[in-house]
Amino acid sequence: MPVIERIGFAAELHRWSEEKGPVTIALAGAGQMGTDIVVQAALMSGIRIGAIGASRPTRPREAIAMAGYDADHGQIAASAAEIDRTIESGRIAITDDLDAMCAAGRIDVVVDATGSPEVGARLALEAIRNGKHIVMLNVEADITVGRHLAAEARRAGTVYTGSAGDEPAATLELISFAQSLGMEIVAAGKGKNNPLDVTAVPDDYEDEARERNMNARMLVEFIDGSKTMVEMTAIANCTGLVPDVPGMHGPKATLDNLAQVLCTEADGGVLSAGGRVDYTIGKGVAPGVFCIARPRHPRAIERMADLKVGPGPCFSLTRPFHLTSLETPLSAARAVIYGRPDMQPLDRPVGECGAVAKRDLAVGETLGRIGMADYRGFAMEWRDARERKALPLGLAEKAVVTTPVRAGDLLTHENCRADDTLTVTRLRRDLDRADERFLG
């Protein structure tokens, strides 16, 4: 086997580690995504997990064992000082105190893999307050209050970023590539990985979830379209692309005809105009992402067609994979080494992910989590959502129904009351007040 030299970012990461020590990550959450990160970090040069925060130590211990470490490699730590001492001893601290984890001096960057808007908002604020960079694998929190968190990070001199490997960041890579070549961005988005069933509930997917080593609620969040709506809203908020229609089109466009479907009506497609975010349920695109681009000169169109990219005048630039949490350590390392984000919301509102009732909801009901039986995500343009008083998806959990809601109806601030005790609710209310300046 020949010796293969490290190149590019792999070489820079190794050099950083040789000179300054490994980038040390504090991880919140040890579910499917968190376990992936623990295993992946153990395979990389220049990266290490210093601490894992979880309500119980069982899952962190299982993740540490799966990564190939000895049984005593994970040590319970109850304070920032204990976390630091554990890291200094070469082990991984396990803690149920996320504040202590953020305060530990040996931690460089915090990764949120919890999926909870409330936990994500509180964790990010605490990480930033302690001068730590924060990587949000928690897109649900990002689309709800990400602009506030990014602004707080800038004021503190830290980095707030979405995670590489998730569909939004992978899509942004393609958009950046097309923009660098001077192309018009017609549309961008993802291929939906799971069959779409907007009525899905966890009870119907217990067996499949068990076979896939997933939580049934998490699986339903993917199947009922909520995750797709969340991710496309995140792309909108980072780029200015907007849903063409509420809920987006979601056509059955395949890899072969994607650029001829998700293009403007003038070019034979379904979009009313360019600059849109959408998804497809057609074959051949998932688990990848795409950017539909239109070169601005006939010569460039001719050359791309000659290079077999497609017939034109619009072309689909695709990435056929996304590695989700396996790529997350790269965002953590880039935040530490370069001080820049892979993905960050704009400082103005663009998209909103509202919520649509899956079933009839009665007055007084308290709503459950995303992916359960009560509601599903629904991507909208921000102004439309504002006019309709849409309740953001990230505020739906623990909201109380105040007016009867029929299945298929939009949840709004008029038929539901968000939980005012939650940090994420208070932050979002401040954002909404500040956003009034964009209504003129």
Buried (B, 14 or more C-beta within 10 A) or exposed (E): EEEEEEEEBBEBBBEBBEEEEBBBBBBBBBBBBBBBBBBBBBEBEBBBBBBBBBEEBEBBBBBBBEBEBEEEBBBEBEBBEBBBBBBEEEBBBBBBBBBBBBBBEBBBBBBBBBBBBBBBBBBBBBBBBBBBBBBBBBBBBBBBBBBBBBBBBBEBEBBBBBBBBBBBBBBBBBBEBBBEEEBBBBBBBBBBBBEBBBEBBBEBBEEBBEEEEBBBBBBBBBBBBBBBBBBBBBBBBBBBBBBBBBBBBBBEBBBBBBBBBBBBEEBEBBBEEBBBBBBBBBEBBBBBBBBBBBBEEEEBBEEBBEEEBBBBBBBBBBBEEBBBBBBBBBBBBBBBBEEEBBBBBBEEBBBBBBBBBBBEBEEEBEBBBBBBBBBBBBBBBBBBBBEBBBBBBBBBBBBEBBEEBEEEBBBBBEBBBBBEEBBBBBBBBEBEEEBEEEEE
